[in-house]
Amino acid sequence: MRKKAVLISVCGLLLLGAGGVTPLAHGANIRAGITLNNEPFILPEGMDTFLHGSEIMVPVRPLGEAFGYEVKYIKGQNSLELNGNNHSFVIKLDETTVYVDGEAGQDIFVQPELRNSRIYVPVSFFRVLGLITTSNAGSAQAAVTTPHKYAENITVLLSGGKYMELWQQTFSKDVQLAFPVLKLQAFWETLTGTHGSFVRLDSVKATQEADYTVIQAPLVFAEGRLTMNLKVDSSGRLAGILFGPASTAPELSLPAGLIEEETVVGAGTAYPLEGVLTLPEHASGPLPSVVLVHGSGSADRDETALGYKAFRDLAWGLARQGIAVLRYDKRTFTYGHQYAGDKAASLTVKEETVEDAVLAAKLLRQDNRLNPDQVYIAGHSLGGMLAPRIDAAGGDFAGLILLAGSPRKLWEIVYDQNMALIRSMNEGDPLKAQSAALIDAEAQKAKALDSLTAEQAKQAPPVFGMPANYLLEMQQHDTAELARKLTKPVLVLQGADDFQVYADKDYLLWKEVLSNNQAAEFKLYSGLNHFFVNYDGAGAGTTDEYNVPGVVDEQVISDIGGWISKYNNKN
């Protein structure tokens, strides 16, 4: 259960206020105000803007060139081509699909138009290029912004103490209610109180996920680093903001002999999740497959945590052994804005983890390259704790792999983690006794959870920083009780140097719980931590060790692959 990132998840709408403006006729010329990266942009002489429905149409060449793209009209193909930033974008004038590097990409819904020998596109076209766009036909205002400038705008307002301006311009009315400006101010001041004054924004990365642009913005403070993750909707409105530890994990190239395919877990549901399926490039026969299930907190498909990308390592390592692996972004990573503020009190692990893991297993069974009877689950930390529940809820796996999980209640583990930190404090530190008293008080609240109804728990104060109902619902599906009923293969893996889940407590308890399961196996790894990384340098035994880039130990990956192959060959 890795340390949770600080989270603000908001679904803000940019308030552009077009009330009282008389609508213009379709196709009417307008004198739209256009800004590029917050600076007014003056169109060349002879060029103008016009309306197509609610879209503001703008000449593509001057705007594209302003962002460094070469813009060409290919008359013989009646198409428009933009080249730049190592990508090519093509759209035919009688289509709405933009082809990115030769493959069909996004649909912009409005066809380009040729007027007076100039090609016009909707402002939203520039989203395909990875830019942020806003437009308001009523007030005749349009803006195109790079992800870096968008992130910079947020940090300028926060670091300048302009909380009200940010709150008014970016958050919707619903989020304004859930996230009052004073709460926003208190949050930022807590960050700077912990990490020092804000210094600068480093270069950002941006990706497209469904209807959102996701921006990863490294922030440098006087005494530390954080990563600010922004979700921006198709109208340029802030849909979510997440602050977490800055990742130091190196970006690696996909190993030779493997292929990766983008996929969607839960397609057609209310919460589709972007993911990736890793496969051996040349495989014969239906393959066994694994669903990777995250630990606690908001996690991406790689389970990125500071210097680690454990799920990337597992996926690549297992695929090299002929096993397909599915990993995907966690629901609270993609839809965190829907669980913000007061809504957090209703969130349970059923919505956060269980439902999506079951859908992931179903997705694998529908792939005719994979063996539907050889789908396994590999749950890490909280994912390992929930694996028996996911199996019983419809996962129906061929076997369970529990990596640094626990059959205990979640709050008991968090209590132990806090007490370990308190014991490490100097005896003369006056905060030691105060901290112990606070943790004991939280434990008493946790012990009283079973006396509450779900509605009472939703109104109760948090316990160990987690919603009371989240903990209550989870312990109503007792992990140990579910695990005792298992007769199918189970592989329990534990790092001996794990200081978050304990070899001398949780690992031993698994052995007791699974003692009657003849198909249960156990492996304890000397020198490996919670993420199964071998580290014995400075800061070992504390979260500081996670800052040092590392990869999952090869022996762990080999053992998992060998275990799966053993059961796969029996079928």
Backbone torsions as a table, in degrees:
resi	resn	phi	psi	omega
1	MET	NA	89.7	-172.3
2	ARG	-74.8	160.7	-174.8
3	LYS	-59.6	131.3	-175.8
4	LYS	-75.4	142.2	173.8
5	ALA	-77.2	153.8	174.0
6	VAL	-72.3	133.6	-170.9
7	LEU	-129.9	127.6	162.2
8	ILE	-119.0	118.3	178.4
9	SER	-116.7	114.2	-175.4
10	VAL	-128.7	153.2	177.0
11	CYS	-119.0	65.2	-171.7
12	GLY	-76.4	147.5	173.5
13	LEU	-113.8	132.7	178.0
14	LEU	-71.9	121.0	-175.2
15	LEU	-86.0	101.9	-175.9
16	LEU	-99.3	-7.9	170.1
17	GLY	45.3	77.3	179.1
18	ALA	-101.3	16.0	-177.2
19	GLY	-60.1	139.2	176.0
20	GLY	85.1	0.7	179.6
21	VAL	-91.6	130.5	-179.9
22	THR	-72.2	126.0	-178.8
23	PRO	-59.8	143.0	177.0
24	LEU	-93.8	154.2	-178.6
25	ALA	-70.2	149.2	177.0
26	HIS	-57.4	131.5	179.3
27	GLY	84.2	-2.6	-177.6
28	ALA	-70.9	139.3	174.1
29	ASN	-69.4	138.1	177.1
30	ILE	-134.1	157.0	175.3
31	ARG	-102.8	80.6	-175.6
32	ALA	-77.0	142.5	172.4
33	GLY	-83.1	121.4	-176.6
34	ILE	-116.6	132.1	173.8
35	THR	-121.9	139.7	174.1
36	LEU	-118.3	118.0	-176.5
37	ASN	51.6	46.3	175.0
38	ASN	74.7	-0.5	180.0
39	GLU	-105.6	135.8	177.7
40	PRO	-59.0	138.7	-179.7
41	PHE	-116.0	124.5	-179.6
42	ILE	-99.7	122.1	179.7
43	LEU	-69.7	146.8	176.0
44	PRO	-58.3	156.5	-178.4
45	GLU	-59.5	137.4	179.9
46	GLY	92.4	-8.2	178.7
47	MET	-106.8	146.5	179.5
48	ASP	-143.2	-171.0	176.4
49	THR	-125.8	158.4	177.8
50	PHE	-150.2	170.1	-177.2
51	LEU	-97.8	142.5	166.3
52	HIS	-128.8	99.4	-171.7
53	GLY	62.4	-123.8	178.8
54	SER	-96.1	2.8	-178.3
55	GLU	-91.3	139.1	171.3
56	ILE	-89.6	120.9	179.9
57	MET	-93.4	132.7	-175.7
58	VAL	-129.5	151.0	177.2
59	PRO	-67.2	126.9	-170.5
60	VAL	-73.7	-34.3	-172.7
61	ARG	-63.3	-53.0	-177.0
62	PRO	-65.0	-35.5	179.6
63	LEU	-72.7	-42.0	178.6
64	GLY	-61.6	-44.3	-179.9
65	GLU	-65.9	-31.1	179.0
66	ALA	-63.8	-26.5	178.2
67	PHE	-100.8	14.8	171.8
68	GLY	88.3	17.0	-179.8
69	TYR	-97.6	143.3	170.2
70	GLU	-86.2	125.0	-174.5
71	VAL	-113.2	124.9	-179.0
72	LYS	-131.2	141.4	170.4
73	TYR	-102.5	121.4	-179.5
74	ILE	-99.8	97.6	-170.9
75	LYS	-61.2	-42.4	-176.8
76	GLY	-62.6	-26.0	-179.8
77	GLN	-106.5	0.7	-178.2
78	ASN	49.3	46.4	-175.4
79	SER	-134.5	162.8	-179.8
80	LEU	-114.6	135.6	-178.9
81	GLU	-129.3	132.6	174.6
82	LEU	-120.6	130.7	178.6
83	ASN	-124.3	132.9	178.6
84	GLY	167.4	160.6	179.5
85	ASN	52.8	36.1	176.3
86	ASN	68.1	21.5	178.5
87	HIS	-137.8	157.2	175.9
88	SER	-121.6	135.1	-179.2
89	PHE	-125.7	125.4	-177.6
90	VAL	-128.7	136.5	173.9
91	ILE	-142.1	132.8	176.0
92	LYS	-81.6	145.4	-173.9
93	LEU	-67.7	-16.5	177.9
94	ASP	-104.4	16.3	178.3
95	GLU	-128.8	171.4	176.0
96	THR	-120.2	-0.6	179.5
97	THR	-88.7	129.7	176.2
98	VAL	-95.9	128.4	179.0
99	TYR	-95.3	121.5	-177.1
100	VAL	-106.6	116.9	-178.7
101	ASP	52.6	39.7	175.0
102	GLY	87.4	-5.6	-179.6
103	GLU	-116.1	147.9	-179.6
104	ALA	-60.4	128.6	-179.1
105	GLY	-114.1	-121.3	-174.3
106	GLN	-88.1	156.7	174.5
107	ASP	-100.2	125.8	-179.0
108	ILE	-95.7	-3.2	169.6
109	PHE	72.0	-19.7	178.4
110	VAL	-124.2	126.4	-178.7
111	GLN	-69.8	147.0	171.1
112	PRO	-62.5	157.4	179.1
113	GLU	-130.2	141.8	177.6
114	LEU	-101.8	116.3	180.0
115	ARG	-133.0	126.0	176.2
116	ASN	51.2	44.1	177.4
117	SER	65.8	18.8	177.0
118	ARG	-125.8	142.3	-178.8
119	ILE	-97.9	130.9	179.8
120	TYR	-114.3	142.7	177.0
121	VAL	-131.8	157.2	173.7
122	PRO	-66.0	148.9	179.3
123	VAL	-53.9	-35.7	-177.8
124	SER	-63.1	-15.2	176.4
125	PHE	-55.3	-34.1	-174.2
126	PHE	-72.1	-11.0	172.7
127	ARG	-63.4	-34.9	-179.1
128	VAL	-62.2	-28.4	178.7
129	LEU	-81.6	3.3	179.5
130	GLY	87.9	15.0	-179.8
131	LEU	-99.5	161.1	178.4
132	ILE	-97.0	130.1	-178.0
133	THR	-125.7	145.9	170.4
134	THR	-136.7	146.9	175.5
135	SER	-154.0	147.4	178.8
136	ASN	-141.6	105.5	-176.5
137	ALA	-64.0	-35.4	-177.7
138	GLY	-62.9	-42.9	-179.7
139	SER	-97.1	2.1	177.5
140	ALA	53.9	51.8	178.4
141	GLN	-128.5	135.8	178.0
142	ALA	-139.9	149.1	-179.6
143	ALA	-145.5	143.3	174.1
144	VAL	-128.2	129.4	-172.2
145	THR	-136.7	139.8	173.9
146	THR	-73.5	153.6	176.8
147	PRO	-56.0	-37.0	-179.7
148	HIS	-63.8	-44.7	-179.8
149	LYS	-67.0	-36.6	178.7
150	TYR	-61.7	-47.7	178.7
151	ALA	-63.8	-38.6	179.0
152	GLU	-62.1	-39.5	178.5
153	ASN	-58.9	-41.3	179.6
154	ILE	-64.4	-46.6	-177.3
155	THR	-68.0	-33.8	178.2
156	VAL	-62.8	-43.9	179.9
157	LEU	-67.4	-43.1	-180.0
158	LEU	-65.5	-51.3	-176.1
159	SER	-70.1	-22.9	177.6
160	GLY	-86.9	2.6	179.5
161	GLY	72.5	17.6	-178.0
162	LYS	-92.3	58.5	-175.8
163	TYR	-65.8	-40.9	-179.4
164	MET	-64.3	-40.1	179.7
165	GLU	-64.2	-44.8	177.0
166	LEU	-63.4	-44.1	-179.2
167	TRP	-61.0	-43.8	-177.4
168	GLN	-74.0	-40.9	-172.7
169	GLN	-80.0	-23.9	-168.5
170	THR	-117.9	-34.5	-175.1
171	PHE	-88.6	143.7	174.8
172	SER	-73.4	170.7	178.7
173	LYS	-63.0	-38.8	178.9
174	ASP	-61.3	-43.3	-177.6
175	VAL	-74.8	-30.2	174.4
176	GLN	-60.3	-35.8	177.9
177	LEU	-72.5	-40.8	-177.5
178	ALA	-77.1	-25.9	-175.4
179	PHE	-131.7	76.1	-179.4
180	PRO	-57.9	154.5	-175.1
181	VAL	-60.5	-31.9	178.9
182	LEU	-68.1	-32.8	176.9
183	LYS	-68.9	-39.7	175.7
184	LEU	-60.8	-45.0	178.7
185	GLN	-61.7	-45.9	-178.9
186	ALA	-62.3	-38.1	-180.0
187	PHE	-63.3	-49.8	-178.6
188	TRP	-64.0	-39.1	-179.7
189	GLU	-68.9	-28.4	174.4
190	THR	-68.1	-41.8	177.7
191	LEU	-60.6	-48.8	-177.6
192	THR	-71.1	-27.1	175.9
193	GLY	-68.3	-31.3	-179.7
194	THR	-85.6	-40.8	-171.5
195	HIS	-108.9	2.0	-179.4
196	GLY	86.9	178.8	-176.6
197	SER	-67.5	150.1	178.8
198	PHE	-69.7	132.9	-176.8
199	VAL	-106.5	-55.6	-176.6
200	ARG	-164.2	166.8	174.4
201	LEU	-104.5	125.8	175.2
202	ASP	-83.1	177.7	-178.0
203	SER	-63.5	139.5	-173.6
204	VAL	-101.5	162.9	172.0
205	LYS	-120.4	145.2	179.8
206	ALA	-135.6	139.8	176.6
207	THR	-134.9	159.4	176.6
208	GLN	-100.7	127.8	176.3
209	GLU	-131.3	107.2	-176.9
210	ALA	54.5	-122.1	-177.2
211	ASP	-93.0	14.0	-175.2
212	TYR	-120.3	149.4	165.1
213	THR	-100.5	123.1	-179.0
214	VAL	-104.2	122.1	-176.5
215	ILE	-112.3	126.8	173.2
216	GLN	-105.1	115.8	-173.6
217	ALA	-122.5	106.6	177.3
218	PRO	-70.8	129.3	179.4
219	LEU	-111.5	134.4	178.1
220	VAL	-106.2	123.8	175.4
221	PHE	-110.1	168.3	-177.4
222	ALA	-60.4	-30.1	-175.5
223	GLU	-127.5	25.2	177.9
224	GLY	167.6	-178.0	179.7
225	ARG	-130.3	148.6	172.7
226	LEU	-137.6	162.6	171.6
227	THR	-112.3	127.7	175.5
228	MET	-100.4	118.0	177.5
229	ASN	-103.3	122.7	-178.9
230	LEU	-113.9	138.8	172.7
231	LYS	-113.9	122.0	-176.1
232	VAL	-118.1	128.0	-176.7
233	ASP	-81.4	-179.0	-172.8
234	SER	-67.6	-12.3	177.2
235	SER	-100.2	8.5	-179.6
236	GLY	81.0	15.9	-176.8
237	ARG	-96.6	141.9	-178.3
238	LEU	-71.4	117.0	-178.0
239	ALA	-103.7	-11.0	178.9
240	GLY	-176.6	149.1	177.1
241	ILE	-143.5	126.9	-175.2
242	LEU	-130.8	127.6	174.5
243	PHE	-108.6	127.3	179.1
244	GLY	-145.6	176.5	178.3
245	PRO	-58.9	142.3	179.1
246	ALA	-71.2	128.7	179.8
247	SER	-75.1	134.4	173.8
248	THR	-112.4	9.4	-178.5
249	ALA	-68.4	132.4	-179.9
250	PRO	-71.7	146.8	173.7
251	GLU	-83.6	125.4	-177.5
252	LEU	-116.6	154.6	178.1
253	SER	-84.9	145.9	178.1
254	LEU	-58.7	127.5	-179.4
255	PRO	-60.2	149.0	176.4
256	ALA	-59.6	144.8	178.3
257	GLY	91.3	-1.7	178.9
258	LEU	-118.7	153.5	172.2
259	ILE	-128.4	153.0	176.5
260	GLU	-129.8	136.5	-179.0
261	GLU	-122.4	128.9	175.0
262	GLU	-68.9	139.4	-179.2
263	THR	-146.5	175.7	-179.4
264	VAL	-130.7	123.3	173.8
265	VAL	-88.2	127.6	-180.0
266	GLY	78.3	29.4	177.0
267	ALA	-57.6	133.7	-179.2
268	GLY	89.2	-7.7	176.1
269	THR	-92.4	-179.1	178.7
270	ALA	-73.2	-15.2	-175.8
271	TYR	-133.7	64.3	175.8
272	PRO	-65.5	140.2	-176.1
273	LEU	-122.8	128.9	177.1
274	GLU	-69.2	139.4	179.1
275	GLY	-152.4	-176.1	179.9
276	VAL	-144.0	137.5	177.3
277	LEU	-106.4	123.0	179.6
278	THR	-102.6	131.2	-175.2
279	LEU	-137.1	152.1	167.7
280	PRO	-67.2	140.4	-173.2
281	GLU	-65.0	-41.2	-178.2
282	HIS	-120.0	90.8	-177.7
283	ALA	-117.7	142.9	177.0
284	SER	-117.3	139.8	179.0
285	GLY	80.2	158.6	178.4
286	PRO	-63.9	132.6	-174.4
287	LEU	-93.3	150.8	165.7
288	PRO	-70.7	158.3	-177.0
289	SER	-143.7	160.9	-177.2
290	VAL	-133.9	136.8	169.4
291	VAL	-99.0	126.7	176.7
292	LEU	-95.5	128.8	-176.6
293	VAL	-119.6	128.0	-170.2
294	HIS	-68.7	164.4	168.1
295	GLY	-80.8	-166.7	-174.7
296	SER	-74.0	161.4	178.6
297	GLY	89.1	177.5	178.6
298	SER	-81.6	117.7	-172.8
299	ALA	-132.2	143.1	175.8
300	ASP	-83.8	-177.5	-174.9
301	ARG	-63.6	-27.4	180.0
302	ASP	-87.0	-3.0	-171.2
303	GLU	52.0	49.0	-179.1
304	THR	-62.3	127.6	177.8
305	ALA	-145.2	102.5	-178.8
306	LEU	52.5	-112.1	-175.8
307	GLY	-88.1	8.8	-173.5
308	TYR	-120.0	149.0	167.6
309	LYS	-135.2	73.7	-170.5
310	ALA	-61.2	-39.4	-176.7
311	PHE	-72.8	-32.4	173.8
312	ARG	-61.5	-46.1	-178.9
313	ASP	-60.9	-45.4	-179.9
314	LEU	-63.5	-43.5	-177.9
315	ALA	-62.7	-47.2	-178.1
316	TRP	-68.3	-42.0	-178.4
317	GLY	-65.7	-41.2	179.7
318	LEU	-72.9	-36.3	179.2
319	ALA	-63.8	-33.0	176.3
320	ARG	-65.3	-18.4	178.1
321	GLN	-99.3	13.6	176.0
322	GLY	85.5	23.2	-177.7
323	ILE	-119.3	128.1	177.2
324	ALA	-78.1	141.9	-177.0
325	VAL	-133.2	130.2	177.4
326	LEU	-109.5	124.3	172.9
327	ARG	-130.0	149.7	-172.2
328	TYR	-152.0	160.9	178.7
329	ASP	-72.0	138.0	-178.8
330	LYS	-69.7	152.2	-176.0
331	ARG	-60.0	-39.4	180.0
332	THR	-73.8	-13.6	172.6
333	PHE	-78.5	-42.2	-176.4
334	THR	-84.5	-36.7	-174.3
335	TYR	-121.7	34.1	-178.8
336	GLY	-56.1	-30.6	-178.4
337	HIS	-63.5	-22.8	-178.9
338	GLN	-84.2	-3.1	179.4
339	TYR	-123.6	32.2	-177.4
340	ALA	-91.8	162.1	173.3
341	GLY	55.8	-131.2	-177.3
342	ASP	-65.8	-22.9	-178.5
343	LYS	-67.4	-21.3	-179.8
344	ALA	-61.7	-27.4	-177.3
345	ALA	-66.1	-20.8	-177.9
346	SER	-97.8	-8.1	-177.1
347	LEU	-70.3	137.0	174.0
348	THR	-129.1	168.0	178.4
349	VAL	-67.8	-17.0	176.8
350	LYS	-60.6	-48.8	178.3
351	GLU	-77.7	-36.1	-174.0
352	GLU	-71.1	-35.0	-170.4
353	THR	-138.1	-51.0	-167.0
354	VAL	-61.8	-51.2	-175.7
355	GLU	-58.8	-42.6	-176.3
356	ASP	-72.0	-34.1	177.3
357	ALA	-65.8	-37.9	176.8
358	VAL	-64.2	-43.0	178.2
359	LEU	-64.8	-35.1	177.6
360	ALA	-63.5	-41.8	178.2
361	ALA	-63.5	-40.3	178.8
362	LYS	-64.6	-37.6	178.8
363	LEU	-61.8	-41.1	178.8
364	LEU	-65.9	-38.1	-178.8
365	ARG	-69.1	-20.2	-179.9
366	GLN	-85.8	-7.2	-178.6
367	ASP	-90.4	116.3	-174.1
368	ASN	-71.8	-4.7	173.9
369	ARG	-83.4	-11.0	-174.2
370	LEU	-114.3	150.8	179.5
371	ASN	-81.5	114.0	-177.0
372	PRO	-65.1	-18.7	179.8
373	ASP	-94.0	0.9	-178.1
374	GLN	-127.5	53.1	176.4
375	VAL	-103.8	123.0	-176.7
376	TYR	-113.8	159.8	173.0
377	ILE	-115.5	135.1	172.5
378	ALA	-122.6	104.4	-178.0
379	GLY	-103.7	131.3	179.7
380	HIS	-104.5	131.8	174.6
381	SER	58.8	-115.5	177.2
382	LEU	-57.8	-36.9	177.1
383	GLY	-61.1	-35.0	176.1
384	GLY	-70.2	-37.0	177.2
385	MET	-63.9	-36.3	-175.5
386	LEU	-88.5	-10.7	-174.1
387	ALA	-54.5	-45.8	177.5
388	PRO	-60.6	-35.7	178.2
389	ARG	-69.1	-41.8	179.1
390	ILE	-62.9	-40.3	177.6
391	ASP	-60.6	-45.8	-178.4
392	ALA	-71.1	-25.9	-176.3
393	ALA	-83.4	3.1	178.6
394	GLY	129.2	-4.0	177.3
395	GLY	-64.1	-40.6	174.9
396	ASP	46.1	56.6	-172.9
397	PHE	-80.7	157.8	174.6
398	ALA	-71.8	-25.2	178.6
399	GLY	-171.9	163.1	-176.1
400	LEU	-120.1	133.8	175.9
401	ILE	-115.5	117.1	-173.8
402	LEU	-110.1	106.7	-177.6
403	LEU	-102.0	109.5	178.1
404	ALA	54.3	40.7	174.8
405	GLY	-93.4	-173.8	178.9
406	SER	-153.8	143.2	173.9
407	PRO	-87.0	3.3	-179.2
408	ARG	-85.2	172.9	173.2
409	LYS	-69.3	146.5	-177.9
410	LEU	-61.1	-41.5	-176.1
411	TRP	-66.2	-29.2	178.6
412	GLU	-65.1	-37.9	179.2
413	ILE	-69.5	-43.5	178.6
414	VAL	-62.6	-37.7	176.2
415	TYR	-60.5	-47.3	-179.9
416	ASP	-62.1	-40.5	179.4
417	GLN	-61.5	-44.1	179.8
418	ASN	-66.6	-41.8	-179.3
419	MET	-66.5	-32.9	176.7
420	ALA	-63.9	-39.7	177.7
421	LEU	-66.2	-40.9	-179.2
422	ILE	-66.0	-40.5	178.7
423	ARG	-63.1	-26.2	-179.8
424	SER	-79.7	-9.4	179.8
425	MET	-74.6	152.7	177.6
426	ASN	-64.1	142.4	-179.1
427	GLU	-60.1	-30.8	-178.1
428	GLY	-81.6	-3.7	-178.7
429	ASP	-75.1	118.8	-178.1
430	PRO	-64.0	-19.5	-179.6
431	LEU	-78.1	-14.3	-175.7
432	LYS	-63.5	-49.7	-179.6
433	ALA	-66.9	-39.1	179.5
434	GLN	-63.9	-42.2	-179.9
435	SER	-64.6	-42.5	179.0
436	ALA	-61.2	-40.2	179.5
437	ALA	-64.7	-40.0	179.4
438	LEU	-65.2	-42.0	-179.7
439	ILE	-67.4	-39.1	177.1
440	ASP	-63.3	-37.0	178.1
441	ALA	-65.2	-39.1	177.3
442	GLU	-65.8	-37.9	178.5
443	ALA	-62.5	-38.6	178.3
444	GLN	-64.7	-39.5	176.3
445	LYS	-63.3	-39.7	-179.4
446	ALA	-65.8	-40.6	-179.5
447	LYS	-65.8	-23.7	-178.6
448	ALA	-88.5	-2.2	-175.7
449	LEU	-59.3	-39.6	-175.6
450	ASP	-62.9	-17.3	179.7
451	SER	-85.3	-4.7	-176.5
452	LEU	-97.8	149.6	167.9
453	THR	-83.4	169.3	179.2
454	ALA	-61.0	-41.8	-179.6
455	GLU	-65.9	-39.6	177.5
456	GLN	-64.5	-39.2	-179.4
457	ALA	-65.7	-34.3	178.8
458	LYS	-65.9	-25.4	179.9
459	GLN	-94.6	-11.6	-175.6
460	ALA	-77.1	155.8	177.4
461	PRO	-68.0	159.0	179.0
462	PRO	-59.8	156.2	177.1
463	VAL	-122.0	120.9	-174.1
464	PHE	52.4	36.6	177.5
465	GLY	78.5	1.5	-179.3
466	MET	-112.1	147.4	178.0
467	PRO	-56.3	136.2	-177.9
468	ALA	-59.8	-38.9	-178.6
469	ASN	-68.7	-30.5	176.9
470	TYR	-60.3	-47.1	179.9
471	LEU	-70.4	-40.9	-178.8
472	LEU	-62.2	-49.0	-178.1
473	GLU	-63.0	-36.2	-178.1
474	MET	-67.5	-43.0	-177.4
475	GLN	-78.4	-9.7	172.1
476	GLN	-74.4	-11.8	174.2
477	HIS	-116.4	75.1	-169.8
478	ASP	-60.6	121.5	-177.2
479	THR	-61.5	-46.7	-177.8
480	ALA	-61.5	-42.1	-179.2
481	GLU	-64.3	-42.7	178.5
482	LEU	-66.2	-40.2	-178.3
483	ALA	-66.6	-35.0	-179.9
484	ARG	-62.9	-24.2	-178.3
485	LYS	-83.6	-9.3	-176.0
486	LEU	-72.9	134.5	172.5
487	THR	-119.1	-8.4	-179.3
488	LYS	-81.2	169.1	-178.6
489	PRO	-60.2	136.2	176.6
490	VAL	-135.1	132.7	176.4
491	LEU	-118.8	116.4	-179.0
492	VAL	-104.0	122.1	-179.2
493	LEU	-118.7	138.7	-176.4
494	GLN	-147.0	135.8	172.4
495	GLY	-86.5	132.2	-177.9
496	ALA	-67.5	-25.1	-179.2
497	ASP	-98.4	17.1	178.2
498	ASP	-71.6	120.9	179.1
499	PHE	-104.7	12.7	176.2
500	GLN	-110.7	-39.9	171.7
501	VAL	-124.0	137.2	-160.2
502	TYR	-106.5	131.8	178.4
503	ALA	-64.4	-35.2	-176.8
504	ASP	-87.1	3.6	179.6
505	LYS	-133.3	-65.9	-174.6
506	ASP	-69.0	-44.2	179.8
507	TYR	-62.3	-44.1	178.5
508	LEU	-65.7	-35.2	179.1
509	LEU	-66.8	-35.7	175.0
510	TRP	-59.2	-41.9	-179.8
511	LYS	-60.8	-38.0	178.4
512	GLU	-69.5	-46.8	-177.4
513	VAL	-62.4	-38.7	-175.5
514	LEU	-98.6	17.4	-173.7
515	SER	-61.8	-28.0	-179.3
516	ASN	-91.8	-0.3	179.3
517	ASN	-94.0	107.6	-177.3
518	GLN	-67.6	-15.7	-178.2
519	ALA	-99.6	14.5	178.9
520	ALA	-93.3	135.3	177.7
521	GLU	-127.9	153.6	-173.9
522	PHE	-136.0	137.5	177.8
523	LYS	-137.7	126.0	178.0
524	LEU	-112.4	128.3	-173.9
525	TYR	-110.1	118.0	178.0
526	SER	-66.1	134.6	173.6
527	GLY	83.5	-4.2	-177.3
528	LEU	-97.6	144.5	-177.9
529	ASN	-95.5	-162.5	-175.4
530	HIS	-62.3	-28.1	-179.9
531	PHE	-100.5	12.4	179.1
532	PHE	61.3	37.2	175.4
533	VAL	-107.6	138.7	179.6
534	ASN	-89.1	115.6	-178.6
535	TYR	-147.2	132.0	177.5
536	ASP	-140.0	25.5	-179.6
537	GLY	-88.8	-157.3	-179.8
538	ALA	-61.0	137.8	179.3
539	GLY	80.6	7.2	179.1
540	ALA	-58.8	139.1	-179.2
541	GLY	87.9	3.4	176.0
542	THR	-133.4	170.0	179.4
543	THR	-64.9	-13.7	177.6
544	ASP	-60.8	-29.5	-178.7
545	GLU	-66.9	-24.2	179.7
546	TYR	-70.5	-16.8	178.9
547	ASN	-73.1	-20.3	-178.4
548	VAL	-85.8	118.4	-177.5
549	PRO	-54.1	136.6	179.8
550	GLY	-156.4	166.5	-179.8
551	VAL	-126.8	157.9	178.8
552	VAL	-60.5	135.4	-176.7
553	ASP	-58.8	135.1	-176.7
554	GLU	-61.1	-33.1	-178.8
555	GLN	-64.2	-37.7	178.9
556	VAL	-62.6	-46.7	-179.1
557	ILE	-64.6	-41.3	178.6
558	SER	-63.1	-40.4	-180.0
559	ASP	-66.2	-40.3	178.8
560	ILE	-64.3	-47.0	-179.8
561	GLY	-61.2	-41.5	179.0
562	GLY	-65.5	-38.6	179.5
563	TRP	-64.8	-44.8	178.7
564	ILE	-64.5	-43.8	-178.4
565	SER	-61.9	-35.5	178.9
566	LYS	-59.4	-45.1	-178.9
567	TYR	-79.7	-30.4	178.3
568	ASN	-66.0	-37.1	-178.4
569	ASN	-73.2	-15.8	177.8
570	LYS	-78.4	-14.5	-174.6
571	ASN	-104.5	NA	NA
